[in-house]
Amino acid sequence: MMNTLTKIDYVFTGIFCFEATLKIISFGFIMNGNHSYLSNSWNILDFIIVVLSLVSLFVDAKLSIVKVLRVARILRPLRLI
């Protein structure tokens, strides 16, 4: 069961990273005027979720800060709504 959840976590992290990368390429990251990626508050939330997801995947899971990062990823469904 845990192995399946880990694989699902990798898949969703990959999907969110791919989407964020496409948006950054198409809109520009910061300095492309009013339509840049980080000028929208939902995109800022999206970027924070992606960074936290990547950090929690690559850092040792026994650290207490990683557990906090995993809790912060609950914001993913909010972004989908």
C-alpha positions as CSV (number, residue, x, y, z in Angstrom):
1,M,0.0,0.0,0.0
2,M,2.7,2.5,1.0
3,N,4.6,1.6,-2.2
4,T,1.6,2.5,-4.3
5,L,1.1,5.8,-2.5
6,T,4.8,6.7,-3.0
7,K,4.4,6.1,-6.8
8,I,1.2,8.2,-6.9
9,D,3.1,11.0,-5.1
10,Y,5.9,10.8,-7.7
11,V,3.4,11.0,-10.5
12,F,1.5,14.0,-9.1
13,T,4.7,15.8,-8.3
14,G,5.9,15.3,-11.9
15,I,2.6,16.5,-13.3
16,F,2.7,19.7,-11.1
17,C,6.3,20.3,-12.0
18,F,5.6,19.9,-15.7
19,E,2.7,22.3,-15.5
20,A,4.7,24.9,-13.6
21,T,7.6,24.6,-16.1
22,L,5.3,25.1,-19.0
23,K,3.7,28.2,-17.4
24,I,7.1,29.6,-16.6
25,I,8.3,29.1,-20.1
26,S,5.2,30.6,-21.7
27,F,4.7,33.6,-19.3
28,G,8.2,34.3,-18.1
29,F,9.2,33.9,-14.5
30,I,9.3,37.4,-12.9
31,M,10.2,40.3,-15.2
32,N,7.8,40.0,-18.1
33,G,5.3,42.7,-17.1
34,N,1.9,42.1,-15.7
35,H,1.5,38.6,-17.1
36,S,4.6,37.1,-15.7
37,Y,4.3,33.8,-13.7
38,L,4.9,35.2,-10.2
39,S,2.6,38.2,-10.7
40,N,-0.4,36.0,-10.0
41,S,-1.0,34.9,-6.4
42,W,-2.3,31.5,-7.5
43,N,0.9,30.9,-9.4
44,I,2.9,31.9,-6.4
45,L,1.0,29.2,-4.4
46,D,1.6,26.8,-7.2
47,F,5.3,27.5,-7.2
48,I,5.6,27.1,-3.4
49,I,3.8,23.8,-3.6
50,V,6.1,22.5,-6.3
51,V,9.2,23.5,-4.5
52,L,8.0,22.0,-1.2
53,S,7.1,18.8,-3.1
54,L,10.5,18.5,-4.7
55,V,12.3,19.2,-1.4
56,S,10.3,16.6,0.5
57,L,11.0,14.0,-2.2
58,F,14.7,14.5,-2.2
59,V,15.4,15.1,1.6
60,D,15.6,12.3,4.1
61,A,12.1,11.5,5.4
62,K,13.2,11.1,9.0
63,L,13.8,14.8,9.5
64,S,11.0,16.6,11.3
65,I,11.0,19.6,8.8
66,V,10.2,17.2,6.0
67,K,7.1,16.1,7.8
68,V,6.0,19.7,7.9
69,L,6.7,20.1,4.2
70,R,4.5,17.1,3.5
71,V,1.6,18.6,5.4
72,A,2.0,21.8,3.4
73,R,1.4,19.8,0.2
74,I,-2.2,19.5,1.2
75,L,-2.6,22.8,-0.6
76,R,-2.4,20.8,-3.9
77,P,-6.2,20.0,-4.0
78,L,-7.0,23.6,-3.3
79,R,-5.0,24.6,-6.3
80,L,-6.9,22.1,-8.5
81,I,-10.2,23.6,-7.4
